[in-house]
Each structure stands twice: as C-alpha cells, then as structure tokens.
Amino acid sequence: MSLMRVAMYYNNRDVRLEEMPKPEIGPGELLVKVVASGICGSDVMEWYRVKKAPLVLGHEIAGDIAEVGQGVRQFKAGQRVFVSHHVPCMKCRYCLSGHESACDTLRTTNFYPGGFAEFIRVPEINLANGVFVIPKELSYDEGTFIEPVACVVRGFRAIGFRPGGTVLVLGSGIAGLLNIKLAKAYGARKVMATDINDYRLEAAKRFGADVLLNGREDVPSLVRRFNDGIGADYVIVCSGATQAMQQSFRSVDRGGKILMFAPPLPGVEVPVPFADLWKDEVTITSTYAGSPRDIQEAIELLWTKKLSVSDMITHRLGLADTGEGFALVAEAGRSIKVIIEPQK
C-alpha cells in the first residue's frame, strides 16, 4: 500500500501534515497529481468546517492526470487539468432550469480526499461535467483560480450585469477583489469597494476599484456622494457581516440588483426593509458555486488574459506549511491569495 502526504484539518489553528493511503482508482476514474491548490475563504469558515473535522480540505486545484481508469477515453495521463469538486447531474429540474448549484448531485459529490493532498481520486461522475483541460498558456497557479472565478461569473450572470453600470462591492477579501476585477473586465462604468482593512482597500484600488470606502462609515451616503447622487446599479455583498448586508439595502439604486455572494453566520437573521425595496423594485438574489458553463467562461477569461490573477498571489507554501496558510487566510490580514503546492 502506497502512502501520500496530506494536510489534515482539525480547526483553523490545527492543520497537521499526515499520511494516508494513496487513492486507488477504479474503472471510469482518474488519479490526479495535485500541483497547486488554493485556500478559499470558505475553507476557514470554521463554524462550517469544524463539525466535519478531521478532513482534508481544498477544492481550488490544478494538476496532472497521473493514472486513467479502465474505459476512460476522453482523457489521458499527463494532461494538465482543473477538477471541479462538485458536479451537477445536468438532468434534474434544478439543472434544467439553470440552477445547477441547487442540484442534489452537486451537493453530494466530491473528489477524494481533498486538494491539500499529493493525489486525488476523481470519481466517474466528475468526468463528464467536472474535469477540464487547462490550456498550455495557463500556469498551475492561475488554474487554481478557475473555481473561484467561475463562482464570480455565475454571480454576474445572476444579476444580469450589463456594461456601463455602477458596482458596489462590500468587502474586499479575495472574493470581493475578484468581483472588482471581473466588474472592470465586463465593462463597469464605476466600481466602488468597501472594507475595514487598509491593506485590502489598497488591494481593491490596485485591482481596479475607482472609489474606496471605509466599511465603518456611512457607506450608503458615501456611495451617493461619489455616484452622482444615486445608489449603485449592482451591489455585491462579499462579507458575512450583518452591517455589510444592511448597507447593501440602503446603497442600491431604484431598479438595482443586490447579490448576496457571502453567507451570514449561522443563526443570524438580517432585517430587510422590504417596503422600501418593494417600491423601488430592487432585486435580491444569491449564488452558490459555479456550473460547468461558468467554469468554461472562467477558463476563457483567464486564458485570454481578459482577467489577470497572477498579481493576486501573495504566498506559495509547501504542503507541510498548510497550517501557516490557513492562519494567514483566517487572520484576513496581509494576504490575498495563498496557494499550497502539495508536491513540495
């Protein structure tokens, strides 16, 4: 029995380098050697992750196909691939109506054991809608952005984004920064961004935000001051803070769209001023994960360099230092994108 190294998650302050059996694949499956794996903001949502611990996390991966199972024809060993951790069935009522991320199959599938490992086993169900060859022009590091960019692409699709609109991004962590970048790439007229961290506000400016706002101040009033006296056409909430969600309701223009990109803490209820939003015909929606078409668009954006992401990488760490990476992301201090390299 061959062993491999993994980073086993117990909590945000306890991620251990351990060994476990290297996965063995069956017919119709793939074994992928993980070359790069990004730490997602959701990986450090301890209230969500710790109840399933210990486990190997990591879903933003890029790597090489190491082995191909019997019967697999569409892929071959040596190909550089991105593998989606969740895949929709593309047949149920949710998938057929364009809500692939509400699919039961998507919510119950995963590769094994997780991206913070030297190898992963890719189930047969993933091959049709969850394995994508990475163009040779994309680095493995850039490949780790495919999943988070797909999530952002889906959000812009959900709000029906049109070029020329004004965008307010509440929260400038990695998700907020990607939303800022995509808003500019898609042709937003003006992008405003908030945070309570100066480092992140500086990053927001570097990545395209036209107006920076301190999240502790009267954001709705500031939005109108810097936006010709009106609210934003599109408000994207990338913070789970109740204050950010409340700011969104008062910062959107009449007829505007609010996207709840980030979830609140469990059990937290956010009062909605529905009477005001009703008469102003404001739309509130949410998105979760990305579908195969969102992934394809994300790859296209990255491949054509319409969306550049290399400048967002602040740390590259070996597998043994995954705990340090989790601490960096959890602290939300001076880091943007932290990438783990399991082969080091």
Short mmCIF file of the C-alpha atoms (twelve columns), coordinates in Angstrom:
data_MODEL
# 
_entry.id   MODEL 
# 
loop_
_atom_site.group_PDB 
_atom_site.id 
_atom_site.type_symbol 
_atom_site.label_atom_id 
_atom_site.label_alt_id 
_atom_site.label_comp_id 
_atom_site.label_asym_id 
_atom_site.label_seq_id 
_atom_site.Cartn_x 
_atom_site.Cartn_y 
_atom_site.Cartn_z 
_atom_site.pdbx_PDB_model_num 
ATOM 1   C CA . MET A 1   0.000   0.000  0.000   1 
ATOM 2   C CA . SER A 2   1.427   3.351  -1.087  1 
ATOM 3   C CA . LEU A 3   1.138   6.322  1.220   1 
ATOM 4   C CA . MET A 4   0.855   10.013 0.411   1 
ATOM 5   C CA . ARG A 5   1.090   13.205 2.428   1 
ATOM 6   C CA . VAL A 6   -1.985  15.288 3.222   1 
ATOM 7   C CA . ALA A 7   -2.775  18.377 5.279   1 
ATOM 8   C CA . MET A 8   -5.431  17.220 7.738   1 
ATOM 9   C CA . TYR A 9   -7.753  19.942 9.011   1 
ATOM 10  C CA . TYR A 10  -8.901  19.869 12.642  1 
ATOM 11  C CA . ASN A 11  -9.617  23.591 13.043  1 
ATOM 12  C CA . ASN A 12  -8.212  26.867 11.738  1 
ATOM 13  C CA . ARG A 13  -5.317  26.698 14.198  1 
ATOM 14  C CA . ASP A 14  -4.673  22.975 13.871  1 
ATOM 15  C CA . VAL A 15  -3.807  21.684 10.407  1 
ATOM 16  C CA . ARG A 16  -1.440  18.726 10.546  1 
ATOM 17  C CA . LEU A 17  0.820   17.090 7.980   1 
ATOM 18  C CA . GLU A 18  -0.225  13.433 8.000   1 
ATOM 19  C CA . GLU A 19  -0.024  10.355 5.803   1 
ATOM 20  C CA . MET A 20  -2.878  8.333  4.373   1 
ATOM 21  C CA . PRO A 21  -3.176  5.665  1.665   1 
ATOM 22  C CA . LYS A 22  -2.717  6.972  -1.851  1 
ATOM 23  C CA . PRO A 23  -6.107  6.589  -3.570  1 
ATOM 24  C CA . GLU A 24  -6.640  3.631  -5.852  1 
ATOM 25  C CA . ILE A 25  -8.863  4.268  -8.855  1 
ATOM 26  C CA . GLY A 26  -11.457 2.047  -10.456 1 
ATOM 27  C CA . PRO A 27  -12.985 1.874  -13.922 1 
ATOM 28  C CA . GLY A 28  -14.021 5.256  -15.295 1 
ATOM 29  C CA . GLU A 29  -11.983 7.196  -12.720 1 
ATOM 30  C CA . LEU A 30  -8.865  9.364  -12.728 1 
ATOM 31  C CA . LEU A 31  -5.940  9.786  -10.375 1 
ATOM 32  C CA . VAL A 32  -4.708  13.383 -10.432 1 
ATOM 33  C CA . LYS A 33  -1.428  14.632 -9.012  1 
ATOM 34  C CA . VAL A 34  -2.187  17.959 -7.348  1 
ATOM 35  C CA . VAL A 35  0.392   20.595 -8.308  1 
ATOM 36  C CA . ALA A 36  -1.327  23.682 -6.864  1 
ATOM 37  C CA . SER A 37  -4.286  24.141 -4.541  1 
ATOM 38  C CA . GLY A 38  -5.673  27.491 -3.392  1 
ATOM 39  C CA . ILE A 39  -7.010  28.183 0.080   1 
ATOM 40  C CA . CYS A 40  -10.555 29.504 -0.262  1 
ATOM 41  C CA . GLY A 41  -12.208 31.862 2.191   1 
ATOM 42  C CA . SER A 42  -14.793 29.142 2.768   1 
ATOM 43  C CA . ASP A 43  -12.021 26.772 3.908   1 
ATOM 44  C CA . VAL A 44  -11.526 28.925 7.002   1 
ATOM 45  C CA . MET A 45  -15.243 29.298 7.812   1 
ATOM 46  C CA . GLU A 46  -14.625 27.333 10.988  1 
ATOM 47  C CA . TRP A 47  -18.302 27.175 12.039  1 
ATOM 48  C CA . TYR A 48  -18.953 25.273 8.806   1 
ATOM 49  C CA . ARG A 49  -15.818 23.136 8.554   1 
ATOM 50  C CA . VAL A 50  -15.017 22.054 12.098  1 
ATOM 51  C CA . LYS A 51  -18.160 19.937 12.522  1 
ATOM 52  C CA . LYS A 52  -16.857 17.636 9.763   1 
ATOM 53  C CA . ALA A 53  -13.253 17.522 11.002  1 
ATOM 54  C CA . PRO A 54  -10.836 15.886 10.739  1 
ATOM 55  C CA . LEU A 55  -10.814 16.064 6.956   1 
ATOM 56  C CA . VAL A 56  -8.682  17.082 4.008   1 
ATOM 57  C CA . LEU A 57  -9.942  20.333 2.509   1 
ATOM 58  C CA . GLY A 58  -9.002  22.073 -0.742  1 
ATOM 59  C CA . HIS A 59  -11.153 22.460 -3.847  1 
ATOM 60  C CA . GLU A 60  -9.317  25.045 -5.972  1 
ATOM 61  C CA . ILE A 61  -6.904  22.696 -7.680  1 
ATOM 62  C CA . ALA A 62  -4.767  22.294 -10.764 1 
ATOM 63  C CA . GLY A 63  -2.654  19.260 -11.554 1 
ATOM 64  C CA . ASP A 64  -1.677  16.430 -13.879 1 
ATOM 65  C CA . ILE A 65  -3.544  13.240 -14.677 1 
ATOM 66  C CA . ALA A 66  -1.347  10.514 -13.193 1 
ATOM 67  C CA . GLU A 67  -3.491  7.458  -13.996 1 
ATOM 68  C CA . VAL A 68  -6.518  6.755  -16.175 1 
ATOM 69  C CA . GLY A 69  -9.050  4.114  -15.194 1 
ATOM 70  C CA . GLN A 70  -10.339 1.396  -17.484 1 
ATOM 71  C CA . GLY A 71  -12.811 2.671  -20.044 1 
ATOM 72  C CA . VAL A 72  -11.777 6.320  -19.923 1 
ATOM 73  C CA . ARG A 73  -11.369 7.622  -23.459 1 
ATOM 74  C CA . GLN A 74  -11.673 11.410 -23.221 1 
ATOM 75  C CA . PHE A 75  -8.615  11.946 -21.012 1 
ATOM 76  C CA . LYS A 76  -5.078  10.621 -20.923 1 
ATOM 77  C CA . ALA A 77  -2.194  10.516 -18.485 1 
ATOM 78  C CA . GLY A 78  -0.059  13.645 -18.487 1 
ATOM 79  C CA . GLN A 79  -2.820  16.120 -19.280 1 
ATOM 80  C CA . ARG A 80  -2.942  19.282 -17.176 1 
ATOM 81  C CA . VAL A 81  -6.411  19.609 -15.655 1 
ATOM 82  C CA . PHE A 82  -8.684  21.521 -13.356 1 
ATOM 83  C CA . VAL A 83  -11.094 19.277 -11.457 1 
ATOM 84  C CA . SER A 84  -14.351 20.584 -10.024 1 
ATOM 85  C CA . HIS A 85  -15.052 19.183 -6.577  1 
ATOM 86  C CA . HIS A 86  -18.854 19.279 -7.002  1 
ATOM 87  C CA . VAL A 87  -20.656 18.375 -10.227 1 
ATOM 88  C CA . PRO A 88  -24.326 18.726 -11.217 1 
ATOM 89  C CA . CYS A 89  -26.258 15.915 -12.868 1 
ATOM 90  C CA . MET A 90  -27.491 18.228 -15.674 1 
ATOM 91  C CA . LYS A 91  -30.776 16.256 -15.774 1 
ATOM 92  C CA . CYS A 92  -32.842 17.246 -12.731 1 
ATOM 93  C CA . ARG A 93  -35.396 20.055 -12.571 1 
ATOM 94  C CA . TYR A 94  -32.853 22.395 -10.968 1 
ATOM 95  C CA . CYS A 95  -30.184 21.822 -13.592 1 
ATOM 96  C CA . LEU A 96  -32.666 22.113 -16.449 1 
ATOM 97  C CA . SER A 97  -33.920 25.441 -15.087 1 
ATOM 98  C CA . GLY A 98  -30.387 26.888 -14.802 1 
ATOM 99  C CA . HIS A 99  -29.988 26.353 -11.051 1 
ATOM 100 C CA . GLU A 100 -27.247 23.748 -11.262 1 
ATOM 101 C CA . SER A 101 -25.836 24.625 -7.852  1 
ATOM 102 C CA . ALA A 102 -29.151 23.619 -6.261  1 
ATOM 103 C CA . CYS A 103 -28.764 20.097 -7.696  1 
ATOM 104 C CA . ASP A 104 -28.718 17.258 -5.155  1 
ATOM 105 C CA . THR A 105 -25.915 15.565 -7.085  1 
ATOM 106 C CA . LEU A 106 -23.746 18.671 -6.896  1 
ATOM 107 C CA . ARG A 107 -24.295 18.858 -3.145  1 
ATOM 108 C CA . THR A 108 -23.382 15.217 -2.522  1 
ATOM 109 C CA . THR A 109 -20.386 14.639 -4.827  1 
ATOM 110 C CA . ASN A 110 -16.708 15.348 -4.272  1 
ATOM 111 C CA . PHE A 111 -13.271 14.153 -5.275  1 
ATOM 112 C CA . TYR A 112 -11.239 12.294 -2.652  1 
ATOM 113 C CA . PRO A 113 -9.760  13.183 -0.236  1 
ATOM 114 C CA . GLY A 114 -9.339  16.930 -0.951  1 
ATOM 115 C CA . GLY A 115 -6.987  19.286 -2.711  1 
ATOM 116 C CA . PHE A 116 -4.474  19.626 0.121   1 
ATOM 117 C CA . ALA A 117 -3.076  16.210 -0.725  1 
ATOM 118 C CA . GLU A 118 -0.471  14.890 -3.129  1 
ATOM 119 C CA . PHE A 119 -3.098  12.973 -5.140  1 
ATOM 120 C CA . ILE A 120 -6.867  12.900 -5.524  1 
ATOM 121 C CA . ARG A 121 -9.219  10.259 -6.884  1 
ATOM 122 C CA . VAL A 122 -11.712 11.713 -9.359  1 
ATOM 123 C CA . PRO A 123 -14.999 9.740  -9.439  1 
ATOM 124 C CA . GLU A 124 -16.527 8.702  -12.751 1 
ATOM 125 C CA . ILE A 125 -19.414 11.137 -12.296 1 
ATOM 126 C CA . ASN A 126 -16.946 14.046 -12.456 1 
ATOM 127 C CA . LEU A 127 -15.551 13.183 -15.861 1 
ATOM 128 C CA . ALA A 128 -18.471 14.433 -17.961 1 
ATOM 129 C CA . ASN A 129 -19.005 17.814 -16.285 1 
ATOM 130 C CA . GLY A 130 -16.182 18.327 -13.823 1 
ATOM 131 C CA . VAL A 131 -12.792 17.771 -15.475 1 
ATOM 132 C CA . PHE A 132 -11.384 20.481 -17.745 1 
ATOM 133 C CA . VAL A 133 -8.074  20.509 -19.602 1 
ATOM 134 C CA . ILE A 134 -6.024  23.594 -18.719 1 
ATOM 135 C CA . PRO A 135 -4.724  25.478 -21.769 1 
ATOM 136 C CA . LYS A 136 -0.945  25.417 -22.033 1 
ATOM 137 C CA . GLU A 137 -0.899  29.210 -21.722 1 
ATOM 138 C CA . LEU A 138 -2.253  28.963 -18.150 1 
ATOM 139 C CA . SER A 139 0.042   28.193 -15.232 1 
ATOM 140 C CA . TYR A 140 -0.975  25.788 -12.492 1 
ATOM 141 C CA . ASP A 141 -1.219  28.765 -10.132 1 
ATOM 142 C CA . GLU A 142 -3.639  30.503 -12.495 1 
ATOM 143 C CA . GLY A 143 -5.539  27.216 -12.742 1 
ATOM 144 C CA . THR A 144 -6.359  27.388 -9.035  1 
ATOM 145 C CA . PHE A 145 -8.426  30.498 -9.797  1 
ATOM 146 C CA . ILE A 146 -10.766 28.683 -12.188 1 
ATOM 147 C CA . GLU A 147 -13.204 27.641 -9.461  1 
ATOM 148 C CA . PRO A 148 -13.437 30.992 -7.629  1 
ATOM 149 C CA . VAL A 149 -13.659 32.918 -10.902 1 
ATOM 150 C CA . ALA A 150 -16.471 30.601 -12.023 1 
ATOM 151 C CA . CYS A 151 -18.362 31.476 -8.842  1 
ATOM 152 C CA . VAL A 152 -17.991 35.179 -9.631  1 
ATOM 153 C CA . VAL A 153 -19.018 34.649 -13.253 1 
ATOM 154 C CA . ARG A 154 -22.166 32.941 -12.017 1 
ATOM 155 C CA . GLY A 155 -22.929 35.884 -9.738  1 
ATOM 156 C CA . PHE A 156 -22.678 38.369 -12.593 1 
ATOM 157 C CA . ARG A 157 -24.932 36.155 -14.666 1 
ATOM 158 C CA . ALA A 158 -27.470 36.027 -11.823 1 
ATOM 159 C CA . ILE A 159 -27.735 39.822 -11.568 1 
ATOM 160 C CA . GLY A 160 -27.926 40.248 -15.322 1 
ATOM 161 C CA . PHE A 161 -24.901 42.524 -15.375 1 
ATOM 162 C CA . ARG A 162 -24.668 44.938 -18.278 1 
ATOM 163 C CA . PRO A 163 -21.651 47.041 -19.282 1 
ATOM 164 C CA . GLY A 164 -21.827 50.672 -18.206 1 
ATOM 165 C CA . GLY A 165 -23.406 50.006 -14.833 1 
ATOM 166 C CA . THR A 166 -22.046 51.091 -11.470 1 
ATOM 167 C CA . VAL A 167 -20.962 48.412 -8.996  1 
ATOM 168 C CA . LEU A 168 -20.539 48.477 -5.225  1 
ATOM 169 C CA . VAL A 169 -18.551 45.602 -3.712  1 
ATOM 170 C CA . LEU A 170 -18.994 45.273 0.047   1 
ATOM 171 C CA . GLY A 171 -15.942 43.511 1.448   1 
ATOM 172 C CA . SER A 172 -12.577 43.349 -0.331  1 
ATOM 173 C CA . GLY A 173 -11.293 39.924 0.587   1 
ATOM 174 C CA . ILE A 174 -10.316 37.570 -2.235  1 
ATOM 175 C CA . ALA A 175 -13.960 37.149 -3.331  1 
ATOM 176 C CA . GLY A 176 -14.552 40.887 -3.315  1 
ATOM 177 C CA . LEU A 177 -11.329 41.551 -5.213  1 
ATOM 178 C CA . LEU A 178 -12.260 39.022 -7.886  1 
ATOM 179 C CA . ASN A 179 -15.665 40.691 -8.193  1 
ATOM 180 C CA . ILE A 180 -13.909 44.040 -8.626  1 
ATOM 181 C CA . LYS A 181 -11.640 42.643 -11.318 1 
ATOM 182 C CA . LEU A 182 -14.485 40.995 -13.189 1 
ATOM 183 C CA . ALA A 183 -16.651 44.110 -12.993 1 
ATOM 184 C CA . LYS A 184 -13.885 46.063 -14.707 1 
ATOM 185 C CA . ALA A 185 -13.299 43.290 -17.253 1 
ATOM 186 C CA . TYR A 186 -17.017 43.221 -18.065 1 
ATOM 187 C CA . GLY A 187 -17.148 46.979 -18.613 1 
ATOM 188 C CA . ALA A 188 -18.471 48.557 -15.408 1 
ATOM 189 C CA . ARG A 189 -18.510 52.358 -15.566 1 
ATOM 190 C CA . LYS A 190 -17.530 52.770 -11.920 1 
ATOM 191 C CA . VAL A 191 -16.575 50.301 -9.188  1 
ATOM 192 C CA . MET A 192 -16.793 51.263 -5.517  1 
ATOM 193 C CA . ALA A 193 -15.336 48.996 -2.837  1 
ATOM 194 C CA . THR A 194 -15.503 48.805 0.945   1 
ATOM 195 C CA . ASP A 195 -13.520 47.164 3.701   1 
ATOM 196 C CA . ILE A 196 -12.374 47.927 7.240   1 
ATOM 197 C CA . ASN A 197 -8.807  46.777 6.495   1 
ATOM 198 C CA . ASP A 198 -6.447  49.307 4.874   1 
ATOM 199 C CA . TYR A 199 -4.371  46.565 3.234   1 
ATOM 200 C CA . ARG A 200 -7.442  45.210 1.470   1 
ATOM 201 C CA . LEU A 201 -8.613  48.661 0.446   1 
ATOM 202 C CA . GLU A 202 -5.197  49.283 -1.088  1 
ATOM 203 C CA . ALA A 203 -5.546  45.968 -2.933  1 
ATOM 204 C CA . ALA A 204 -9.012  46.967 -4.133  1 
ATOM 205 C CA . LYS A 205 -7.545  50.132 -5.628  1 
ATOM 206 C CA . ARG A 206 -4.699  48.197 -7.236  1 
ATOM 207 C CA . PHE A 207 -7.132  45.755 -8.817  1 
ATOM 208 C CA . GLY A 208 -9.446  48.338 -10.301 1 
ATOM 209 C CA . ALA A 209 -11.730 49.968 -7.746  1 
ATOM 210 C CA . ASP A 210 -12.402 53.606 -8.613  1 
ATOM 211 C CA . VAL A 211 -13.710 54.610 -5.177  1 
ATOM 212 C CA . LEU A 212 -12.607 53.251 -1.792  1 
ATOM 213 C CA . LEU A 213 -14.933 53.434 1.220   1 
ATOM 214 C CA . ASN A 214 -14.284 52.530 4.839   1 
ATOM 215 C CA . GLY A 215 -16.917 49.983 5.832   1 
ATOM 216 C CA . ARG A 216 -17.250 51.535 9.294   1 
ATOM 217 C CA . GLU A 217 -18.506 54.822 7.861   1 
ATOM 218 C CA . ASP A 218 -21.903 55.773 6.395   1 
ATOM 219 C CA . VAL A 219 -21.449 53.765 3.210   1 
ATOM 220 C CA . PRO A 220 -24.876 54.484 1.639   1 
ATOM 221 C CA . SER A 221 -24.308 58.249 1.928   1 
ATOM 222 C CA . LEU A 222 -20.769 57.972 0.572   1 
ATOM 223 C CA . VAL A 223 -21.970 55.894 -2.377  1 
ATOM 224 C CA . ARG A 224 -24.345 58.688 -3.373  1 
ATOM 225 C CA . ARG A 225 -21.671 61.331 -2.859  1 
ATOM 226 C CA . PHE A 226 -19.348 59.588 -5.295  1 
ATOM 227 C CA . ASN A 227 -22.045 58.352 -7.685  1 
ATOM 228 C CA . ASP A 228 -23.885 61.461 -8.862  1 
ATOM 229 C CA . GLY A 229 -26.382 61.397 -6.005  1 
ATOM 230 C CA . ILE A 230 -27.786 57.920 -6.650  1 
ATOM 231 C CA . GLY A 231 -27.174 54.389 -5.435  1 
ATOM 232 C CA . ALA A 232 -25.265 51.669 -7.266  1 
ATOM 233 C CA . ASP A 233 -26.850 49.662 -10.058 1 
ATOM 234 C CA . TYR A 234 -25.334 46.449 -8.711  1 
ATOM 235 C CA . VAL A 235 -24.393 45.773 -5.086  1 
ATOM 236 C CA . ILE A 236 -22.360 42.645 -4.386  1 
ATOM 237 C CA . VAL A 237 -22.087 41.563 -0.748  1 
ATOM 238 C CA . CYS A 238 -18.800 39.719 -0.221  1 
ATOM 239 C CA . SER A 239 -18.795 39.922 3.563   1 
ATOM 240 C CA . GLY A 240 -20.808 37.872 6.013   1 
ATOM 241 C CA . ALA A 241 -21.024 40.839 8.384   1 
ATOM 242 C CA . THR A 242 -24.583 41.895 9.184   1 
ATOM 243 C CA . GLN A 243 -23.559 45.539 8.761   1 
ATOM 244 C CA . ALA A 244 -22.467 44.926 5.164   1 
ATOM 245 C CA . MET A 245 -25.784 43.300 4.331   1 
ATOM 246 C CA . GLN A 246 -27.703 46.171 5.880   1 
ATOM 247 C CA . GLN A 247 -25.563 48.643 3.945   1 
ATOM 248 C CA . SER A 248 -26.475 46.874 0.714   1 
ATOM 249 C CA . PHE A 249 -30.192 47.600 1.163   1 
ATOM 250 C CA . ARG A 250 -29.542 51.323 1.503   1 
ATOM 251 C CA . SER A 251 -26.835 51.599 -1.151  1 
ATOM 252 C CA . VAL A 252 -28.658 50.196 -4.169  1 
ATOM 253 C CA . ASP A 253 -30.348 52.403 -6.744  1 
ATOM 254 C CA . ARG A 254 -34.000 52.091 -7.728  1 
ATOM 255 C CA . GLY A 255 -34.362 49.138 -10.051 1 
ATOM 256 C CA . GLY A 256 -30.981 47.847 -8.926  1 
ATOM 257 C CA . LYS A 257 -29.742 44.360 -8.055  1 
ATOM 258 C CA . ILE A 258 -28.246 43.039 -4.822  1 
ATOM 259 C CA . LEU A 259 -26.191 39.848 -4.928  1 
ATOM 260 C CA . MET A 260 -25.615 38.025 -1.651  1 
ATOM 261 C CA . PHE A 261 -22.310 36.421 -2.605  1 
ATOM 262 C CA . ALA A 262 -21.301 35.651 1.006   1 
ATOM 263 C CA . PRO A 263 -23.464 33.950 3.646   1 
ATOM 264 C CA . PRO A 264 -24.127 35.373 7.122   1 
ATOM 265 C CA . LEU A 265 -23.049 33.471 10.201  1 
ATOM 266 C CA . PRO A 266 -25.373 30.573 11.091  1 
ATOM 267 C CA . GLY A 267 -28.427 31.612 13.058  1 
ATOM 268 C CA . VAL A 268 -28.003 35.290 12.211  1 
ATOM 269 C CA . GLU A 269 -31.122 36.967 10.880  1 
ATOM 270 C CA . VAL A 270 -30.774 40.152 8.862   1 
ATOM 271 C CA . PRO A 271 -33.785 42.521 8.889   1 
ATOM 272 C CA . VAL A 272 -34.829 43.522 5.372   1 
ATOM 273 C CA . PRO A 273 -36.530 46.917 4.786   1 
ATOM 274 C CA . PHE A 274 -38.886 45.310 2.340   1 
ATOM 275 C CA . ALA A 275 -41.285 48.241 1.998   1 
ATOM 276 C CA . ASP A 276 -38.510 50.470 0.631   1 
ATOM 277 C CA . LEU A 277 -37.081 47.777 -1.620  1 
ATOM 278 C CA . TRP A 278 -40.550 46.854 -2.870  1 
ATOM 279 C CA . LYS A 279 -41.460 50.326 -4.070  1 
ATOM 280 C CA . ASP A 280 -38.013 50.746 -5.629  1 
ATOM 281 C CA . GLU A 281 -38.238 47.408 -7.494  1 
ATOM 282 C CA . VAL A 282 -34.966 46.149 -6.087  1 
ATOM 283 C CA . THR A 283 -33.977 42.555 -6.794  1 
ATOM 284 C CA . ILE A 284 -32.138 40.498 -4.161  1 
ATOM 285 C CA . THR A 285 -30.573 37.217 -5.242  1 
ATOM 286 C CA . SER A 286 -27.847 34.809 -4.203  1 
ATOM 287 C CA . THR A 287 -25.445 32.374 -5.828  1 
ATOM 288 C CA . TYR A 288 -23.584 29.320 -4.638  1 
ATOM 289 C CA . ALA A 289 -20.778 27.516 -6.503  1 
ATOM 290 C CA . GLY A 290 -20.334 27.519 -10.269 1 
ATOM 291 C CA . SER A 291 -21.782 25.402 -13.074 1 
ATOM 292 C CA . PRO A 292 -19.901 23.793 -15.990 1 
ATOM 293 C CA . ARG A 293 -20.715 26.739 -18.259 1 
ATOM 294 C CA . ASP A 294 -19.422 29.161 -15.613 1 
ATOM 295 C CA . ILE A 295 -16.212 27.146 -15.405 1 
ATOM 296 C CA . GLN A 296 -15.804 27.247 -19.178 1 
ATOM 297 C CA . GLU A 297 -16.238 31.013 -19.164 1 
ATOM 298 C CA . ALA A 298 -13.757 31.340 -16.291 1 
ATOM 299 C CA . ILE A 299 -11.156 29.356 -18.240 1 
ATOM 300 C CA . GLU A 300 -11.759 31.553 -21.288 1 
ATOM 301 C CA . LEU A 301 -11.355 34.747 -19.243 1 
ATOM 302 C CA . LEU A 302 -8.097  33.517 -17.721 1 
ATOM 303 C CA . TRP A 303 -6.740  32.041 -20.947 1 
ATOM 304 C CA . THR A 304 -7.332  35.199 -22.981 1 
ATOM 305 C CA . LYS A 305 -5.941  37.335 -20.121 1 
ATOM 306 C CA . LYS A 306 -9.137  39.368 -20.092 1 
ATOM 307 C CA . LEU A 307 -8.932  38.625 -16.367 1 
ATOM 308 C CA . SER A 308 -5.428  38.586 -14.885 1 
ATOM 309 C CA . VAL A 309 -4.936  36.937 -11.500 1 
ATOM 310 C CA . SER A 310 -1.210  36.282 -11.071 1 
ATOM 311 C CA . ASP A 311 -0.838  39.613 -9.284  1 
ATOM 312 C CA . MET A 312 -3.241  38.403 -6.576  1 
ATOM 313 C CA . ILE A 313 -0.960  35.614 -5.329  1 
ATOM 314 C CA . THR A 314 0.818   36.686 -2.148  1 
ATOM 315 C CA . HIS A 315 2.005   33.352 -0.746  1 
ATOM 316 C CA . ARG A 316 3.093   29.968 -2.110  1 
ATOM 317 C CA . LEU A 317 3.658   27.310 0.558   1 
ATOM 318 C CA . GLY A 318 4.556   23.644 0.640   1 
ATOM 319 C CA . LEU A 319 2.150   21.042 1.992   1 
ATOM 320 C CA . ALA A 320 3.885   20.967 5.381   1 
ATOM 321 C CA . ASP A 321 3.146   24.683 5.780   1 
ATOM 322 C CA . THR A 322 -0.581  24.459 5.053   1 
ATOM 323 C CA . GLY A 323 -1.332  25.400 8.663   1 
ATOM 324 C CA . GLU A 324 0.562   28.656 8.177   1 
ATOM 325 C CA . GLY A 325 -1.523  29.268 5.064   1 
ATOM 326 C CA . PHE A 326 -4.762  28.733 6.972   1 
ATOM 327 C CA . ALA A 327 -3.623  31.164 9.648   1 
ATOM 328 C CA . LEU A 328 -2.864  33.804 7.012   1 
ATOM 329 C CA . VAL A 329 -6.283  33.457 5.389   1 
ATOM 330 C CA . ALA A 330 -8.181  33.240 8.694   1 
ATOM 331 C CA . GLU A 331 -6.474  36.366 10.037  1 
ATOM 332 C CA . ALA A 332 -7.568  38.283 6.915   1 
ATOM 333 C CA . GLY A 333 -4.510  40.486 7.296   1 
ATOM 334 C CA . ARG A 334 -1.726  40.942 4.787   1 
ATOM 335 C CA . SER A 335 -2.526  38.155 2.366   1 
ATOM 336 C CA . ILE A 336 -4.716  37.864 -0.695  1 
ATOM 337 C CA . LYS A 337 -4.327  34.506 -2.414  1 
ATOM 338 C CA . VAL A 338 -2.462  31.727 -0.633  1 
ATOM 339 C CA . ILE A 339 -1.543  28.703 -2.742  1 
ATOM 340 C CA . ILE A 340 -0.409  25.333 -1.406  1 
ATOM 341 C CA . GLU A 341 1.959   23.243 -3.528  1 
ATOM 342 C CA . PRO A 342 1.415   19.629 -2.381  1 
ATOM 343 C CA . GLN A 343 4.408   18.225 -4.250  1 
ATOM 344 C CA . LYS A 344 6.797   20.390 -2.191  1 
# 
